[in-house]
Amino acid sequence: MILETERLYLRELNQGDFDALCRMLKDPEVMYAYEGAFSDGEAHAWLDRQIRRYRMWGFGLWAVIEKETGALIGQCGLTMQPWRDTEVLEIGYLLCRAYWRRGYAAEAAEACRQYAFETLGAGEVCSIIRDTNTASQRVALRIGMERRDSWTKRYRGVDMPHYRYVVRRDREETP
């Protein structure tokens, strides 16, 4: 286990999580910000990328497990992501549709924010969110982030405007 909250714990994803991960990645409603559901091949590549991130950085997107049921209900964690001419530390989150609107994304993202500051010693952390993804934007605001800037990323052959929401560690420490 990497992190624990009141209702969740986060752990590294592994190959045994593939079927549960596919419930998210193959759901067109969950994946609308990515221009649609993933194929099996894209889901395998996604999972393999997380496992490589654990080895490379010691973090990545982690499995979000609901304590009460033991079910894998999503993924949330920290990754290094390109933003303009640099790389930034990002909190990413994605939940199975059945667990939307219960506060789980904010609960997991808040724990990841604290981990970034307290464990990794990061000065700031952000979330990069597609302009049409208002639910994820609300999560970012809920955990204390502010919209800083925008950039259009190209993904799956589509130009996608994104906002970068940021919270700084020094903002955390002010009363």
Backbone as numpy.savetxt, mean C-alpha at the origin, in Angstrom:
# Nx Ny Nz CAx CAy CAz Cx Cy Cz
5.54 -12.14 12.06 4.70 -10.95 12.06 5.59 -9.71 12.06
5.22 -8.75 11.22 5.97 -7.49 11.13 5.34 -6.43 12.03
4.03 -6.29 11.92 3.29 -5.25 12.66 1.99 -5.84 13.19
1.52 -5.23 14.28 0.23 -5.62 14.84 -0.54 -4.37 15.21
-1.84 -4.38 14.91 -2.74 -3.31 15.30 -3.85 -3.93 16.13
-4.84 -3.14 16.47 -5.94 -3.66 17.27 -6.65 -4.84 16.59
-6.90 -4.72 15.28 -7.68 -5.76 14.59 -6.90 -6.56 13.55
-5.65 -6.19 13.32 -4.89 -6.76 12.20 -3.48 -7.13 12.61
-2.89 -8.00 11.83 -1.45 -8.10 11.85 -0.96 -8.18 10.41
0.27 -7.71 10.22 0.88 -7.69 8.90 2.11 -8.58 8.93
2.24 -9.38 7.90 3.37 -10.30 7.77 3.81 -10.33 6.32
4.98 -10.91 6.06 5.45 -11.03 4.69 4.53 -11.95 3.90
4.30 -11.59 2.66 3.59 -12.47 1.73 4.51 -13.63 1.37
3.91 -14.77 1.02 4.69 -15.90 0.55 3.92 -16.57 -0.59
4.55 -17.52 -1.25 3.92 -18.16 -2.41 2.60 -18.85 -2.05
2.45 -19.26 -0.80 1.20 -19.87 -0.36 0.03 -18.90 -0.32
0.31 -17.61 -0.44 -0.74 -16.59 -0.42 -1.30 -16.30 -1.81
-0.81 -16.99 -2.83 -1.18 -16.65 -4.21 -2.69 -16.63 -4.43
-3.41 -17.66 -4.00 -4.86 -17.70 -4.25 -5.59 -16.55 -3.56
-5.24 -16.28 -2.32 -5.87 -15.17 -1.60 -5.52 -13.83 -2.26
-4.28 -13.69 -2.69 -3.85 -12.46 -3.37 -4.63 -12.27 -4.67
-4.86 -13.37 -5.37 -5.61 -13.29 -6.64 -7.04 -12.80 -6.44
-7.64 -13.08 -5.30 -8.99 -12.57 -5.05 -9.03 -11.04 -5.15
-7.93 -10.40 -4.79 -7.83 -8.94 -4.92 -7.41 -8.55 -6.32
-6.29 -9.09 -6.74 -5.67 -8.63 -7.98 -6.47 -8.97 -9.23
-7.37 -9.94 -9.13 -8.20 -10.32 -10.28 -9.60 -9.70 -10.21
-9.85 -8.90 -9.21 -11.16 -8.24 -9.05 -11.10 -6.88 -9.75
-11.88 -6.70 -10.82 -11.81 -5.43 -11.57 -12.18 -4.21 -10.73
-13.07 -4.36 -9.75 -13.43 -3.21 -8.90 -12.27 -2.82 -7.98
-11.59 -3.80 -7.43 -10.45 -3.52 -6.57 -9.32 -2.89 -7.39
-9.15 -3.35 -8.61 -8.01 -2.96 -9.44 -8.32 -1.84 -10.43
-9.41 -1.12 -10.23 -9.78 -0.08 -11.20 -8.69 0.99 -11.34
-7.96 1.30 -10.28 -6.91 2.32 -10.36 -5.70 1.82 -11.15
-5.65 0.51 -11.41 -4.58 -0.09 -12.19 -5.05 -0.43 -13.61
-6.16 0.12 -14.02 -6.73 -0.13 -15.35 -7.17 -1.57 -15.53
-7.72 -2.16 -14.47 -8.32 -3.47 -14.61 -7.61 -4.58 -13.87
-8.31 -5.70 -13.85 -7.85 -6.89 -13.13 -6.56 -7.43 -13.73
-5.79 -8.11 -12.90 -4.55 -8.74 -13.34 -4.81 -10.15 -13.84
-3.97 -10.61 -14.72 -3.96 -12.01 -15.16 -3.20 -12.83 -14.11
-3.23 -14.15 -14.26 -2.44 -15.00 -13.37 -0.96 -14.63 -13.44
-0.46 -14.40 -14.65 0.95 -14.05 -14.83 1.30 -12.74 -14.14
0.44 -11.74 -14.26 0.68 -10.45 -13.60 0.62 -10.60 -12.09
-0.29 -11.44 -11.59 -0.40 -11.67 -10.14 0.86 -12.38 -9.63
1.35 -13.37 -10.38 2.60 -14.05 -9.98 3.75 -13.06 -9.94
3.85 -12.20 -10.96 4.92 -11.21 -11.00 4.82 -10.24 -9.82
3.59 -9.85 -9.47 3.35 -8.96 -8.34 3.87 -9.60 -7.04
3.48 -10.85 -6.81 3.89 -11.55 -5.60 5.41 -11.73 -5.58
5.99 -12.14 -6.69 7.44 -12.30 -6.75 8.16 -10.99 -6.47
7.61 -9.87 -6.95 8.23 -8.56 -6.72 8.24 -8.21 -5.23
7.16 -8.55 -4.52 7.13 -8.26 -3.08 8.20 -9.07 -2.35
8.32 -10.32 -2.72 9.31 -11.19 -2.06 10.72 -10.69 -2.35
10.99 -10.22 -3.56 12.31 -9.62 -3.88 12.53 -8.36 -3.05
11.49 -7.56 -2.85 11.62 -6.34 -2.05 12.00 -6.66 -0.61
11.45 -7.72 -0.05 11.82 -8.09 1.33 13.32 -8.36 1.41
13.85 -9.06 0.41 15.29 -9.38 0.42 16.13 -8.13 0.16
15.66 -7.26 -0.73 16.43 -6.08 -1.12 16.42 -5.00 -0.04
15.25 -4.69 0.49 15.10 -3.55 1.40 14.73 -3.95 2.83
14.24 -5.16 3.01 13.74 -5.56 4.32 12.29 -5.17 4.53
11.65 -4.65 3.49 10.22 -4.31 3.55 9.63 -4.39 2.14
8.34 -4.32 2.09 7.57 -4.38 0.84 6.11 -4.30 1.22
5.24 -4.71 0.30 3.83 -4.82 0.67 3.66 -6.11 1.45
3.02 -6.01 2.62 2.83 -7.16 3.49 1.39 -7.64 3.44
1.19 -8.90 3.77 -0.16 -9.46 3.88 -0.84 -8.82 5.09
-2.08 -8.39 4.90 -2.90 -7.86 5.99 -3.84 -8.99 6.42
-3.70 -9.41 7.66 -4.47 -10.53 8.20 -5.44 -10.01 9.25
-6.70 -10.35 9.09 -7.71 -9.99 10.10 -7.53 -10.95 11.28
-7.27 -10.41 12.47 -7.03 -11.24 13.65 -8.20 -12.17 13.96
-9.41 -11.63 13.90 -10.59 -12.39 14.30 -10.78 -13.67 13.49
-10.50 -13.61 12.18 -10.76 -14.76 11.30 -9.49 -15.43 10.78
-8.36 -14.75 10.85 -7.14 -15.28 10.27 -7.08 -15.14 8.76
-8.05 -14.44 8.18 -8.13 -14.29 6.73 -7.18 -13.22 6.22
-6.57 -13.49 5.07 -5.78 -12.49 4.37 -6.79 -11.57 3.67
-6.86 -10.33 4.12 -7.89 -9.41 3.61 -7.32 -8.32 2.71
-6.01 -8.29 2.57 -5.42 -7.26 1.72 -3.92 -7.26 1.84
-3.34 -6.16 1.37 -1.91 -5.95 1.51 -1.66 -4.48 1.79
-0.65 -4.24 2.58 -0.28 -2.88 2.93 1.19 -2.94 3.34
1.91 -1.90 2.99 3.31 -1.89 3.38 4.05 -0.73 2.77
5.35 -0.85 2.76 6.25 0.21 2.31 7.03 -0.27 1.11
7.16 0.59 0.12 7.97 0.30 -1.06 8.69 1.56 -1.50
9.73 1.38 -2.25 10.41 2.49 -2.90 9.78 2.63 -4.28
9.30 3.83 -4.59 8.59 4.06 -5.85 9.20 5.25 -6.59
9.21 5.18 -7.92 9.69 6.34 -8.68 8.69 7.49 -8.58
9.23 8.68 -8.43 8.42 9.91 -8.45 9.26 10.99 -9.11
8.85 11.38 -10.27 9.61 12.35 -11.07 11.03 11.85 -11.27
12.02 12.57 -10.75 13.43 12.21 -10.95 14.06 11.50 -9.77
13.26 10.95 -8.88 13.82 10.35 -7.68 13.01 9.12 -7.28
13.40 8.50 -6.19 12.62 7.43 -5.58 12.16 7.89 -4.21
10.95 7.53 -3.85 10.38 7.93 -2.57 9.87 6.71 -1.82
9.85 6.81 -0.51 9.30 5.76 0.34 7.79 5.94 0.38
7.09 4.90 -0.04 5.64 4.99 -0.16 4.93 3.96 0.70
3.80 4.37 1.27 2.86 3.44 1.89 1.84 3.09 0.83
1.73 1.80 0.54 0.72 1.32 -0.40 -0.27 0.44 0.33
-1.52 0.46 -0.13 -2.55 -0.37 0.51 -3.58 -0.78 -0.53
-4.06 -2.00 -0.38 -5.04 -2.57 -1.29 -5.78 -3.66 -0.52
-7.10 -3.53 -0.46 -7.90 -4.50 0.31 -8.93 -5.20 -0.56
-9.25 -6.43 -0.18 -10.36 -7.15 -0.83 -11.63 -6.32 -0.65
-12.46 -6.30 -1.66 -13.66 -5.46 -1.66 -14.57 -5.73 -0.45
-14.64 -6.97 -0.01 -15.51 -7.32 1.12 -15.09 -6.61 2.42
-13.88 -6.05 2.45 -13.37 -5.41 3.66 -13.25 -3.90 3.53
-13.80 -3.35 2.47 -13.81 -1.90 2.30 -14.73 -1.25 3.33
-14.49 0.01 3.62 -15.32 0.86 4.48 -15.43 0.37 5.93
-14.38 -0.27 6.40 -14.34 -0.72 7.79 -13.18 -0.11 8.57
-12.42 0.76 7.89 -11.28 1.39 8.54 -10.01 0.56 8.55
-10.03 -0.59 7.90 -8.85 -1.46 7.89 -7.68 -0.82 7.14
-7.94 -0.18 6.01 -6.84 0.42 5.23 -6.13 1.49 6.05
-6.90 2.36 6.70 -6.29 3.41 7.52 -5.55 2.80 8.72
-6.10 1.77 9.32 -5.44 1.13 10.46 -4.09 0.53 10.06
-4.06 -0.17 8.94 -2.81 -0.77 8.46 -1.83 0.30 7.99
-2.33 1.30 7.27 -1.46 2.37 6.75 -0.85 3.18 7.90
-1.63 3.44 8.93 -1.11 4.15 10.11 0.04 3.37 10.74
-0.12 2.05 10.86 0.94 1.22 11.43 2.19 1.28 10.55
2.00 1.29 9.24 3.14 1.38 8.32 3.82 2.75 8.41
3.04 3.79 8.60 3.61 5.14 8.77 4.51 5.15 10.01
4.01 4.62 11.11 4.80 4.56 12.34 6.06 3.73 12.14
5.95 2.63 11.43 7.09 1.76 11.16 8.15 2.53 10.36
7.70 3.28 9.35 8.63 4.06 8.52 9.42 5.05 9.38
8.73 5.72 10.30 9.40 6.72 11.13 10.23 6.08 12.24
9.64 5.15 12.97 10.27 4.62 14.17 11.30 3.53 13.88
11.03 2.66 12.93 11.93 1.54 12.66 12.94 1.88 11.57
12.46 2.49 10.48 13.35 2.81 9.36 14.02 4.17 9.52
13.51 5.02 10.43 14.09 6.34 10.62 13.84 7.29 9.45
12.80 7.04 8.69 12.49 7.88 7.52 12.11 9.30 7.95
12.50 10.28 7.14 12.14 11.67 7.40 10.76 12.02 6.89
10.33 11.31 5.84 8.98 11.49 5.32 8.56 10.22 4.62
7.28 10.07 4.49 6.70 8.94 3.77 5.51 9.48 2.99
5.22 8.84 1.88 4.14 9.34 1.03 3.25 8.20 0.57
2.15 8.56 -0.07 1.31 7.63 -0.82 1.07 8.27 -2.18
1.29 7.51 -3.22 1.10 7.96 -4.60 -0.22 7.36 -5.07
-1.18 8.24 -5.36 -2.56 7.79 -5.57 -3.11 8.37 -6.86
-3.72 7.51 -7.64 -4.33 7.96 -8.89 -5.39 9.01 -8.59
-5.49 10.00 -9.47 -6.39 11.13 -9.22 -7.84 10.72 -9.07
-8.25 9.60 -9.64 -9.64 9.15 -9.56 -9.91 8.26 -8.34
-8.88 7.93 -7.58 -9.02 7.00 -6.45 -9.30 7.77 -5.16
-10.51 8.25 -5.04 -10.87 9.09 -3.89 -10.86 8.32 -2.57
-11.17 7.04 -2.60 -11.15 6.26 -1.36 -9.74 6.21 -0.78
-8.74 5.95 -1.62 -7.36 5.92 -1.14 -6.88 7.30 -0.72
-7.36 8.33 -1.40 -7.01 9.69 -0.99 -7.54 9.99 0.40
-8.73 9.51 0.71 -9.30 9.72 2.05 -8.47 9.00 3.11
-7.98 7.81 2.79 -7.13 7.08 3.74 -5.86 7.89 4.02
-5.23 8.42 2.97 -4.01 9.22 3.14 -4.27 10.42 4.05
-5.37 11.11 3.82 -5.71 12.27 4.66 -5.96 11.82 6.11
-6.61 10.69 6.26 -6.96 10.19 7.60 -5.72 9.87 8.43
-4.62 9.49 7.76 -3.41 9.17 8.53 -2.45 10.35 8.58
-2.96 11.54 8.28 -2.18 12.77 8.48 -1.40 13.27 7.29
-1.61 12.68 6.13 -0.89 13.13 4.94 -1.58 14.34 4.32
-0.81 15.10 3.57 -1.34 16.24 2.81 -0.94 16.08 1.36
-1.82 16.50 0.45 -1.49 16.42 -0.96 -0.41 17.43 -1.28
0.70 16.94 -1.85 1.86 17.78 -2.10 1.98 18.18 -3.57
1.90 17.23 -4.48 2.09 17.54 -5.90 1.46 16.45 -6.76
1.60 16.60 -8.08 1.01 15.63 -8.99 1.99 15.32 -10.12
1.74 14.21 -10.77 2.59 13.75 -11.87 1.80 12.71 -12.64
1.97 12.68 -13.95 1.29 11.69 -14.77 2.23 10.53 -15.03
1.80 9.35 -14.59 2.57 8.13 -14.79 1.93 7.34 -15.94
2.73 6.60 -16.67 2.22 5.74 -17.73 2.28 4.31 -17.24
1.13 3.65 -17.27 1.02 2.28 -16.79 0.02 1.55 -17.65
0.38 0.34 -18.08 -0.47 -0.46 -18.95 -0.93 0.31 -20.18
-0.04 1.16 -20.70 -0.33 1.91 -21.91 -1.25 3.10 -21.73
-1.51 3.49 -20.49 -2.44 4.58 -20.20 -1.72 5.66 -19.38
-1.92 6.93 -19.76 -1.42 8.04 -18.95 -2.37 8.24 -17.77
-1.82 8.15 -16.56 -2.62 8.22 -15.34 -2.12 9.33 -14.44
-2.88 10.42 -14.29 -2.48 11.44 -13.32 -2.52 10.86 -11.89
-1.49 11.17 -11.12 -1.39 10.73 -9.73 -1.08 11.92 -8.84
-1.56 11.84 -7.61 -1.21 12.81 -6.57 -0.25 12.13 -5.60
0.64 12.92 -5.03 1.52 12.42 -3.98 1.11 13.07 -2.68
0.68 12.25 -1.74 0.33 12.68 -0.40 1.53 12.39 0.50
1.88 13.35 1.37 3.12 13.26 2.14 2.86 13.61 3.60
3.56 12.92 4.48 3.63 13.32 5.89 5.10 13.24 6.29
5.54 14.28 6.99 6.93 14.34 7.46 7.01 13.90 8.92
8.13 13.31 9.24 8.38 12.88 10.62 8.33 14.06 11.59
8.94 15.20 11.21 8.97 16.34 12.13 7.56 16.87 12.39
6.64 16.67 11.45 5.24 17.06 11.67 4.62 16.17 12.74
5.04 14.93 12.76 4.58 13.96 13.76 4.95 14.40 15.18
6.13 14.99 15.31 6.68 15.26 16.63 6.21 16.58 17.23
5.49 17.39 16.46 5.01 18.65 17.01 3.74 18.42 17.79
3.59 19.08 18.92 2.40 18.86 19.76 1.14 19.41 19.13
